[in-house]
């Protein structure tokens, strides 16, 4: 029988939620899918956070639909890597951080931990700036004041402690639905050229010939495939209790893969919608220098012809900033417990992460001015892309290892695709660093 725990668990401490939902192999497929659904959704919110907005809006306004294929390719890469992550967690009973701790010497695992922590801080910077910007656009709150208010969302996280993992997943679902509905209405209002959209999915050489396009392509990659999500997914997938037979593991992997692919497809649709909106509303009307989210907000009303467009834009931005707060908190706890065997109260972890994000957000706005939010958001996503190979390397190596994974080790095709992806990401990051030094 499926059953939920009778006692409340703390949703942000991974060691306390493992095995919270039982998976009965004898139940119908649709029931098993419903029980498994959740971790993929929680992962997907990191793929539609405010950092994605900044890169997609600037890409759409500057280059129209030309970088749509980058959004698609990044999403497909994310699906592959997240599938490897969930497979590692379900087969070994360890998350990626724990596996790194057990298999690497301190000289290797500590830098890996630092890199992953930097990725969380970069992601949290985007969440702080996105939330502050949404408050500024919707309610006129000064940006610096909005950054301060954004720190208070820690209270929301703390208030949810003890509510259970399923309740957190339900809240995330509500926020994701809010984002999706807002963008569906906005696309209906602007009326995209769907033929041009379809052509945008065909790879082209824009990112190769234009340094600015390369920067945005790398930003899109970093905003889509987040390093800490690879650690997080291998942990939270274990909130579903499964049998230890090979058949039970295989069934859990299959169901969890469906959950992940569906959830990340939703994230792909949201990211594509952001770029399509920018290409249709701005690029097609000659506004090809919209690099700031606030500029996009103010331009929508006169271009679309209704005040509803900008309001929907602001509401979706606020939902995006808040939804990503949850994943950063849980991922931080996974990293500390996995790499360092260090357990601290979740509220302390949340406060530490938010403080580290507030400092660069405040300093960036004071130094560059309130008009630089878009540049700061794009920069945070580039940082994420630069950290990505350091999470991909151990994940690919471990899921390829038959001594660790047994019959669940990656096959030749997945192994080849994984290493090819690693090489492409590393090469793209290298090209970006070379272009920045010139």
C-alpha positions, 0 to 999 in steps of 0.5 A: 500500500502507498502511505504518507508518513503520519508524523510531519517532517522537515522539508528542508533537511534531506536526511529527515525526508528520505523514505517519506513516501512509499512506492508499492510495486503492485499498484496501477501505473497511474498511481505509481506515477502520481506517487513518484511525481514531485522531485522533477517539479522541484528541480524544474523551478531552478530552470525558470528562475529570474536568471533565465528571464534576463538571458532569454529576454536579452537574447530575444530582443537582440537576436530575435528567435536565432537563439531558440535552438540554444534554449532547446539544446540546453533543456535536452542537456538538462534532461540527460544530466538530471536523469543521470542524477536520479539514477545515481540516487535511486541505485546507490542510495547516496546523493552525488555529494555523499558519493564524492565524499566517499570516493574522492580525497579531500584535495578533490572533494573540497574544491568540488564542494566550494564550486557547488556552493558558489553555484548556489550563491550565484543562483540566490543572487538571481532570486534576490534581484528577481524578487526585488525587481518584481516588487519594484515593478508591481508596487514601486518599492525601491530596488535596494529596499526590495533586496532587503525585503527579499531577505524576508522570504527566509521567514516563509521557508522557516514557516514551512518547516514541519509541513512535509515534503508533499506540501512543499511540492504542492506550493511549488506546483502552484507557483509554476502554474502561475508562471505558466498561465501568465506567459500563456496569456502574454503569448496570446496577447502578442501573437507570435510568428510561429513559423519564425519560432520554428525556424529558431529551433534550427541550429545556426552560427550566430553564437559563433560569429557574435561574441555577445551572442556567445555570452548570452548562449553561455548564460542560457546554458548556465541558467538552464543546467544548474550545477547544484540541481545535479546534487539536489536531484540525487537526494530528493529522489530518495523521498520515494521509498522503493524496494531494493531489488533490481526490478524495483529500482528499474521501475522507480528509475523509469517512473522518476525519469518520466516525472523529470522529463515532463517537468523539464519540458514544462520548464523548456516551454516557459523559457521558450515563451520568455524568448518568444515574447521578447522576440515578438514584442521587442525585436520585431518592433525595432527594440533590439537593445532591451537588456533589462527586465524592467525595460521589458516590463515598461515596454510591454504595455504600449507595444501589446496595447493592454496594461494586463501584459506588464502586470502578468509579467511582474506577477510571473517574475515574483513567482519565479523568484520565490519558487527558486528559493526552496531549491536553493535551501534544500540543495545547500543542506544536501551539500553540507551534509554530503560533502562535510557530514556537517548538519546545522539547523536548516534556518541557519543554512538559509540565513547564511546562503541569503546573506552571501547573496545579499552582499553581491546584490547590494554592492552590484546595485550600489556600484553599477546602479539600478539599471544594471540588474539585467547585467548582474543577472546574466553574470550570475548565470555565466558563473553557473555555467562555469561551475557546471563541468565540476558537477558533471565530471563526478556525476558522469564518472560515477554513473559510468562505473559498473562497480558502483552502479552494476547493471544500471551503469550507463550504456555506450550511447549514454556514456558517449553523449554524456562525455560529448556534452561535457566536452561541449560545455567545457569548450564553450566556457573556454571560448567565453573566457578567451573572448572576455580576456581579449 
